[in-house]
Amino acid sequence: MTYPSDLTDDQWNMLEPVFNAPGKRFRKHADDLRAVVDAMLYIAQTGCQWRYLPQPFGPWTRVWSQFRRWSRNGTWAQALTVLHAAARESDGRAERTPSMVVIDTHLARGASNGGFTFHDRGGPYGRTKGAKRIVAVDVTGLPVGALVVPASTHENRASELMLDHLAQQGVTDRLDLVLVDRGVTAGAARTLGRHHDVEVRRVGWDDKQPTFRPIRHAWRVEVAHGRLGRSRRLAKSFENTTTSATGWLQVACIATTLRHLSRARVHRDVQAHAA
């Protein structure tokens, strides 16, 4: 039985080198690795609990243990980097890495049965108890990096963590401009810019208006947060650690990028058929 969230053959051929990297002494994974990845994409999209995972995916304990391992060793972040580069190439971008990124955060309420090890109060007046999701997108609007921290984490620290993460992933070689919102202080923006050798620009409206007014380029990260919110595993912060929460956010980013690649391929096929 197949599900809409399952990987296609082309997508698996692209991601298999990341998930099935050879070990130093012996083969690392069993033959069911593709089904394990499909199971994680299924859980991210449907919000299915581990013990309710459909039988075709195999034992839920097998999927759970592999998810924990990949969340801890950065495999999800590496897979997102590979997919983002492929998406830029598919969109006709000249380079595989961006020259501009937009960083923004989103507060997610913590569930009553999860997050007790890192959930705390944050947001306006400290009213939201949960987690803060940090996402960075490029000009295409596709996520290039994703992290989760406690809700009380200041925007200055959140932006710093994201820039450090992008540098670790090797996507800052061409980076010249970083857009952040006014939650980041001017002094912190200058410090981050000097440390990473980029321009960190604070954007936002000086006057308050009751209607939404998009800011050039910056609105793309808001759209990205909205798309990620469609993954039901992210409806609330159900996780007990920031590592697990970051893993699920990155899985949702991977699913968003995979859908973008599928639509781009269909569009190219239609154009080729029309020609």
C-alpha positions, 0 to 999 in steps of 0.5 A: 500500500502506498501513501501520497507522502511516499518518496518517488524513485527519483527522490529516493535516488537523490536522498539515498546517499545521505541516509545510507552513507557507508560505514567504516567497517560494515553496512549500516542499515537494513534493506527497509531504509526507504520504508523507514523514511516514508514512515517518517514523512507519513507521521510528519504529514498526518500527525500519527502517533508512533504506536498507530503507525500502519503495519506496511511501514514495519515495526514502529520501534524500528522507525522511532529508533532511526528517527532519534539517530538521524535527529542527533547526528544531523542527517535531517539537516544534511538531507534538507541542504541537498534538497534545497540545492536541487530545488534551486537548480530545478528553478533555474537559479545560477548557484546552488547556494543562496546569497540572501536568506530571511530568518524568522521565528514562530511560537508553537504551543506545547502539548500537555503531554510533551515538552516538559524538558525544554518548554517554557514561557515566551512571546509577548508578555511571556504568555505562550508556553511552548517552543520557538521554531526558527526557519531560514528561507532564500528568495525562492521561499524554500527552507534552507535551515530549521531549528527549535529552541525554548520559547523564551529564547531571545530573537538575538540568540535565535538568529545567531543559532541559525547563522551558525547552523547555516555555516555548519551546513556549508550554505553561507559561501555566497551569503551577503544579506540576512533579513531579520525582523525588529525583534533583533536589536540593532547592536546584535545585528551589527555583531552578527554581521561582523562575526559572519561577514554578512549584512544583517538588515532589520526590516519592519514597518515603523507605523502600526497598522491593523492590516497585513502589509508584506515586506519585500522578500521578508514575507516569504518566510511567513509563507514558509511557516504557514506551509510547515503548519500544515504538517499535523505533527507540528500542530503543537510541540509534542516533543520532549527535547529540542533535538526531537522537535528540530528533527520533526521541523526539518522533516516537514521542511524536507516534505515541503521541498519534495512537493516543490520539486514534484510540482516543478517536474510536472510543470517541465513535463507539461511544457515539454509535451506542449512544445 
